[in-house]
Amino acid sequence: MRGGLRDLKRKDALYGLLLISFLFSFCAVSRVSASSSSDDWPMFHHDLTRTGHSASTAPTTSAILWNYTTGHVVWASPVVSEGYVYIASDDRNVYCLNPATGAQVWNYTTRGPLGSSAAVADGYVYVGSYDRSVYCLDASTGAKVWSFTTGDTVESCPAVADGYVYVGSWDSNVYCIDALTGTRIWNYTTGGLVESSPAIAGGYVYVGSVDKNVYCLDALTGAKVWSYTTENVVQSSPAVVGDYVYIGSEDNNVYCLNVSTGDKIWNYTTQGWVDSSPAIANGFLYVGSWDGDNNVYCLNASTGEKIWNYTTQGGVNSSPAVAGGFVYVGGWDGNVYCFDASTGAKIWSYATQSHVNSSPAVADGVVYVGSWDHGVYAFGTPNATTVASSSASPSPSPSSSPSEQTTPSPTPQPTLSTPAEIIYPVAAAVVVAVIVAVALMLRRRKQIVIKI
């Protein structure tokens, strides 16, 4: 009798382990099927620490997959999330585009031009506008969820972390806003306008200000932890990697600071303003320098030693993107450049019709970038999806209405992954697995009782 019960307990334990294994396997499969297979670029400079580095494959050709024309200059940088491209334009619109064809899915019109790059998180798009507001839009439809009004222009690119939106404003403040409700949690007032885009790492917010300072703030309270003073305006956005914060200044320097104390580790001096935001990859730093210098630099991230530089025909405000062993960046000379990340050798360049201040985004083997010629460009090698979709009708013209509105296009609305797409299959699996496990255990008990 006792031996039979011991056997039953062992088998019950085995059934329990099988059930747990099944659930974990199913959850893993569900998550994979609900998410994009590409390495997304969901915010300015790729991630919360603003590294500008993607694990995506990257094109070695300047072949254009498509070019979408907006109604005005495109300062902002594209972002790519869950299979869609989001881009803001000075024509007052935020656009959602199909990444294979460039066809417009939706656009939302604000009351002012947009120089802020969007951030996409949890099914929402967050972006700042010259109308002094930060917007939260539904990523699927473009419908406004909420807007938060600051005291001046918002050109800073939002960062979304742990349910909060962090962004700077020309009213000299850095704001923390509740991501769901648009309610202000805290604000920190600097001594000048904040165009720099916050980086978030280890529970802290890192950001520059026109008051010449780089700040480290507590992400929960907004309390200042430290600040480092440069010799001129800081519009560059920081990149945080390990123990270091990297940032440029209009005093012609790139700085490496200690992440905990703000102490300077090293600085590298160029011959022009450094408004470009550094990209960090594989122990190297990549950054552009403004008129009077016109170079793209590669520095040793640990020492600041120059590895290579490439001289363009104009200043470089664009922030480099690194992927697949290549560096992509735009120039005031109107070119989009691709360099070998190790040597600085130019792989290709493409001439747009005007300045390129927009910073490239790389996702799923495609480079996306905007231009002052009003265009959004996608560079890469056509694949089966692109070829099959090449017969799509031209993108509709953007709305010219100055009022806030959402204009759907005939293109089908995107189907973005939502928590429900993961929860429902997993819940069903749980129910089925529990029923099977209980049935097996009851059957086994019945067999043992009969034997006894």
C-alpha positions in Angstrom: 0.0 0.0 0.0 2.7 2.5 1.1 4.9 1.4 -1.8 2.0 2.0 -4.2 1.5 5.5 -2.8 5.2 6.3 -3.1 5.0 5.2 -6.7 1.9 7.4 -7.2 3.7 10.5 -5.7 6.7 9.9 -7.9 4.5 9.7 -11.0 2.5 12.8 -9.9 5.8 14.7 -9.6 6.8 13.5 -13.0 3.4 14.7 -14.5 4.0 18.0 -12.7 7.4 18.4 -14.3 6.1 17.5 -17.7 3.3 20.1 -17.3 5.8 22.8 -16.3 8.1 21.9 -19.2 5.2 22.0 -21.6 4.1 25.4 -20.4 7.5 26.9 -20.7 8.0 25.5 -24.2 4.6 26.8 -25.3 5.1 30.2 -23.8 8.5 30.5 -25.6 6.9 29.5 -28.9 4.1 31.9 -28.4 6.4 34.8 -27.7 8.5 34.0 -30.8 5.5 33.8 -33.0 4.0 37.1 -31.7 7.2 39.2 -32.1 9.1 40.4 -35.0 12.1 38.4 -36.2 14.0 41.5 -37.0 16.1 43.6 -34.6 13.8 46.6 -34.2 15.0 50.2 -33.9 12.1 51.5 -31.7 13.6 54.9 -30.6 16.2 57.5 -31.4 19.6 55.8 -31.5 18.1 52.4 -31.1 17.8 51.8 -27.3 17.4 53.4 -23.9 21.1 53.8 -23.5 21.3 55.5 -27.0 24.1 53.2 -28.3 23.2 53.6 -31.9 24.2 49.9 -32.4 21.9 47.3 -33.9 22.5 43.5 -34.2 20.5 43.6 -37.5 22.1 42.7 -40.8 23.0 45.7 -42.8 23.0 46.6 -46.6 26.2 47.0 -48.5 24.4 48.7 -51.4 22.9 52.1 -52.0 20.0 50.6 -53.8 16.7 52.3 -52.8 13.8 50.1 -51.9 11.5 53.1 -51.7 11.3 56.8 -51.1 8.3 58.4 -49.3 7.7 62.1 -49.8 6.3 64.2 -46.9 5.1 67.8 -47.1 8.3 69.4 -45.6 11.8 68.9 -44.2 12.5 65.7 -42.3 14.8 66.4 -39.4 13.6 63.5 -37.3 15.0 60.0 -37.4 12.9 57.0 -38.4 12.1 54.3 -35.8 11.1 50.8 -36.6 8.9 48.6 -34.4 6.8 45.5 -34.8 7.0 45.6 -38.6 6.3 49.3 -39.2 8.3 52.5 -39.7 7.4 55.7 -37.8 8.7 59.1 -38.9 7.9 62.7 -38.0 8.1 65.6 -40.4 8.2 69.4 -40.3 4.8 69.2 -42.2 3.3 68.6 -38.7 2.6 65.0 -39.3 3.7 61.7 -37.7 3.6 58.9 -40.3 3.3 55.2 -40.0 4.7 53.5 -43.2 4.9 49.9 -44.5 8.6 49.0 -44.4 8.4 46.9 -47.5 6.8 49.4 -49.8 6.8 52.8 -48.1 3.0 53.0 -48.4 1.4 55.1 -45.8 -0.7 53.3 -43.2 -1.7 56.3 -41.2 -0.7 59.9 -40.3 -1.5 62.1 -37.3 -1.4 65.9 -37.6 -0.2 68.0 -34.7 -0.4 71.8 -34.4 3.3 72.4 -35.1 6.4 71.0 -37.0 8.0 67.9 -35.6 11.8 67.6 -35.2 11.6 65.0 -32.4 12.1 61.3 -33.3 9.4 59.0 -32.0 9.7 56.2 -29.4 7.5 53.1 -29.7 6.7 51.1 -26.6 3.9 48.7 -25.6 1.7 49.5 -28.6 2.1 53.3 -28.3 4.0 56.0 -30.2 5.5 58.9 -28.2 6.7 62.1 -29.9 7.4 65.7 -29.2 6.2 68.7 -31.3 7.0 72.4 -31.8 3.5 73.0 -30.5 5.0 72.5 -27.1 3.4 69.1 -26.6 4.4 65.5 -26.1 1.9 63.1 -27.8 1.0 59.5 -27.1 -0.6 57.8 -30.2 -2.0 54.4 -30.7 0.6 52.6 -32.8 -2.0 50.6 -34.7 -4.4 53.5 -35.7 -2.6 56.8 -35.0 -5.4 57.9 -32.7 -4.3 60.3 -30.0 -4.4 58.7 -26.5 -3.1 61.8 -24.6 -1.0 64.9 -25.0 1.1 66.7 -22.3 1.9 70.4 -22.7 5.2 71.8 -21.7 6.3 75.5 -21.7 8.0 75.5 -25.1 9.1 73.4 -28.1 9.8 69.7 -27.6 12.6 68.6 -30.0 14.1 66.1 -27.6 13.4 62.5 -28.4 11.4 60.6 -25.7 12.7 57.6 -23.9 10.2 55.2 -22.4 11.2 53.0 -19.5 9.3 51.2 -16.8 6.0 52.9 -17.5 7.4 56.4 -17.7 8.3 58.8 -20.6 11.4 60.9 -20.2 11.9 64.0 -22.4 13.4 67.4 -22.5 11.8 70.8 -23.5 13.0 74.2 -24.6 11.4 75.5 -21.4 14.6 74.2 -19.7 13.0 71.2 -18.1 13.5 67.5 -18.2 10.1 65.8 -17.7 9.1 62.4 -16.3 5.5 61.6 -17.5 3.3 58.6 -16.8 3.3 56.6 -20.0 -0.4 55.5 -19.7 -2.1 58.7 -18.5 0.2 61.6 -19.6 0.4 62.8 -16.0 3.5 64.6 -14.9 5.5 62.7 -12.3 8.3 65.2 -11.9 10.4 67.8 -13.7 13.9 69.0 -13.3 14.8 72.5 -14.3 18.2 73.1 -15.9 19.7 76.5 -16.8 18.9 76.3 -20.5 16.7 74.7 -23.2 16.9 70.9 -23.3 17.2 69.6 -26.9 19.3 66.6 -25.9 17.5 63.3 -25.7 17.6 61.5 -22.4 19.4 58.1 -22.0 18.2 55.8 -19.3 20.5 53.3 -17.5 20.6 51.7 -14.1 17.7 53.8 -12.7 19.2 57.1 -13.8 18.5 59.7 -16.5 21.4 61.2 -18.4 20.9 64.3 -20.6 22.6 67.5 -21.8 21.4 71.1 -21.7 22.2 74.4 -23.5 23.4 75.6 -20.1 26.6 73.7 -21.0 26.0 70.9 -18.5 25.6 67.1 -18.7 23.2 65.9 -16.0 22.6 62.6 -14.2 19.2 62.5 -12.5 17.4 59.9 -10.3 14.8 58.3 -12.6 12.2 58.0 -9.9 12.5 61.4 -8.2 14.2 63.7 -10.7 16.8 64.6 -8.0 20.2 65.6 -9.4 22.9 63.1 -8.8 25.7 64.9 -10.5 26.4 67.4 -13.4 29.5 68.0 -15.5 30.1 71.4 -17.1 31.6 71.7 -20.6 32.7 74.9 -22.2 29.7 75.4 -24.5 26.1 74.2 -25.3 25.3 70.5 -25.1 22.7 69.5 -27.7 24.2 66.0 -28.3 22.5 63.1 -26.6 24.5 60.8 -24.3 25.3 57.2 -24.9 25.8 55.1 -21.7 27.8 51.9 -21.9 29.1 50.1 -18.8 30.8 52.6 -16.5 30.9 55.4 -19.1 28.8 58.2 -20.4 29.7 59.5 -23.9 28.5 62.9 -25.2 29.5 65.8 -27.5 29.5 69.5 -26.9 29.6 72.7 -29.0 33.0 73.4 -27.3 34.3 71.0 -30.1 34.8 68.1 -27.8 33.6 64.5 -27.3 33.6 63.6 -23.6 33.8 60.3 -21.7 32.5 60.7 -18.2 32.3 58.3 -15.2 28.8 57.1 -15.0 28.6 57.2 -11.2 30.4 60.5 -10.5 30.5 62.5 -13.7 34.2 62.8 -13.5 35.9 63.2 -16.9 37.8 60.2 -18.1 38.9 61.7 -21.4 38.0 64.2 -24.1 38.8 64.3 -27.8 38.9 67.7 -29.5 37.6 68.2 -33.1 37.6 71.4 -35.1 33.9 71.9 -35.0 30.8 71.6 -32.8 29.8 68.1 -31.8 26.0 68.1 -31.8 26.0 64.6 -33.2 25.3 61.9 -30.7 28.0 59.2 -30.3 27.3 55.6 -31.3 29.2 52.9 -29.3 29.9 49.5 -30.7 32.5 46.8 -30.1 34.8 49.1 -28.0 34.7 52.0 -30.5 32.9 55.4 -30.6 31.5 56.9 -33.8 30.5 60.6 -34.1 30.2 63.4 -36.5 31.5 67.0 -36.2 29.9 70.2 -37.5 30.9 72.8 -40.2 34.6 73.8 -40.0 35.5 70.2 -39.4 33.1 68.1 -41.5 34.4 64.8 -40.3 33.0 61.5 -39.1 35.3 60.1 -36.4 36.0 56.6 -35.0 37.6 56.7 -31.5 38.8 54.1 -29.1 35.9 54.2 -26.5 38.3 53.4 -23.6 41.0 55.9 -24.4 39.7 58.5 -26.8 42.4 57.7 -29.3 41.5 58.4 -32.9 41.3 55.3 -35.1 40.1 56.9 -38.3 38.2 59.9 -39.7 36.4 60.6 -43.0 36.0 64.1 -44.4 32.7 65.0 -46.0 31.8 68.1 -47.9 29.8 69.6 -45.1 29.1 69.4 -41.4 27.8 66.2 -39.8 25.0 66.7 -37.3 23.5 63.3 -38.0 24.2 60.7 -35.4 25.8 57.5 -36.7 24.2 54.1 -36.7 26.3 50.9 -36.5 25.2 47.5 -37.8 26.8 44.5 -39.5 30.3 46.0 -39.4 29.3 49.2 -41.1 28.6 52.8 -40.0 25.8 54.8 -41.6 25.4 58.6 -41.2 24.0 61.6 -43.0 25.8 64.8 -44.0 25.0 68.5 -44.5 26.3 67.9 -48.1 23.1 65.9 -48.8 24.7 62.5 -48.8 23.9 59.3 -46.9 27.2 57.5 -46.2 28.1 53.9 -45.5 31.6 53.2 -44.0 33.6 50.2 -43.0 33.4 50.4 -39.2 37.0 49.1 -38.8 38.8 51.1 -41.4 36.6 54.1 -42.3 36.7 53.1 -46.0 33.7 54.5 -47.8 31.5 51.6 -49.0 28.9 53.7 -50.7 27.2 57.1 -50.6 23.9 58.3 -51.9 23.1 61.9 -52.8 19.7 63.2 -51.7 18.4 66.6 -52.9 19.2 68.4 -49.7 20.8 68.2 -46.2 20.6 65.1 -44.2 20.5 65.8 -40.5 18.3 62.8 -39.8 20.0 59.9 -38.1 19.8 56.6 -39.8 17.9 53.6 -38.3 18.9 50.0 -39.3 16.4 47.1 -39.0 16.0 43.8 -40.7 18.8 44.6 -43.2 17.4 48.0 -44.2 18.7 51.5 -43.5 16.0 54.2 -43.1 16.8 57.9 -43.0 15.1 61.3 -43.7 16.3 64.3 -45.7 15.5 68.0 -46.0 14.3 67.2 -49.5 11.1 66.1 -47.7 11.9 62.4 -48.4 12.2 59.3 -46.2 14.5 56.8 -47.8 14.9 53.0 -47.4 18.1 51.4 -48.6 18.7 47.7 -49.0 18.5 44.6 -51.2 14.9 43.8 -52.4 13.6 40.6 -51.0 10.6 38.5 -52.0 8.2 40.5 -49.8 9.4 43.8 -51.3 9.2 42.5 -54.9 5.7 41.1 -54.4 4.5 44.4 -52.9 6.2 46.6 -55.5 3.0 47.1 -57.5 1.4 48.9 -54.5 -0.2 52.3 -55.4 1.8 55.4 -54.6 1.6 56.8 -51.1 -1.2 59.3 -50.6 -0.2 62.9 -50.1 0.1 64.0 -46.5 -2.7 66.1 -45.0 -2.1 69.8 -45.1 -4.6 70.6 -42.3 -3.0 72.5 -39.4 -5.5 71.0 -36.9 -4.9 67.8 -34.9 -6.3 64.8 -36.9 -5.7 61.3 -37.8 -6.0 60.5 -41.6 -6.3 56.8 -42.3 -5.2 55.6 -45.8 -6.7 52.8 -47.9 -3.8 50.7 -46.8 -4.9 48.0 -44.2 -4.2 49.0 -40.6 -1.1 47.3 -39.1 -1.7 44.4 -36.8 0.8 44.9 -33.9 1.6 42.3 -31.3 -0.4 43.0 -28.2 -0.3 41.3 -24.8 -3.6 39.5 -25.7 -1.9 37.8 -28.6 0.5 36.2 -26.2 -1.9 35.8 -23.2 -4.7 34.0 -25.0 -2.7 31.2 -26.5 -0.8 30.7 -23.3 -4.0 30.7 -21.2 -5.5 28.1 -23.5 -2.4 26.0 -23.2 -2.5 26.2 -19.4 -6.1 25.0 -19.4 -5.5 22.1 -21.7 -2.3 21.0 -19.9 -4.0 21.1 -16.5 -6.9 19.0 -17.7 -4.6 16.4 -19.2 -2.4 16.3 -16.2 -5.4 15.9 -13.8 -6.9 13.2 -16.0 -3.7 11.3 -16.0 -3.3 11.5 -12.2 -6.9 10.4 -11.5 -6.5 7.5 -13.9 -3.3 6.4 -12.2 -4.9 6.6 -8.7 -7.8 4.5 -9.9 -5.5 1.9 -11.3 -3.6 1.7 -7.9 -6.7 1.5 -5.8 -8.0 -1.4 -8.0 -4.7 -3.3 -7.5 -4.8 -2.8 -3.8 
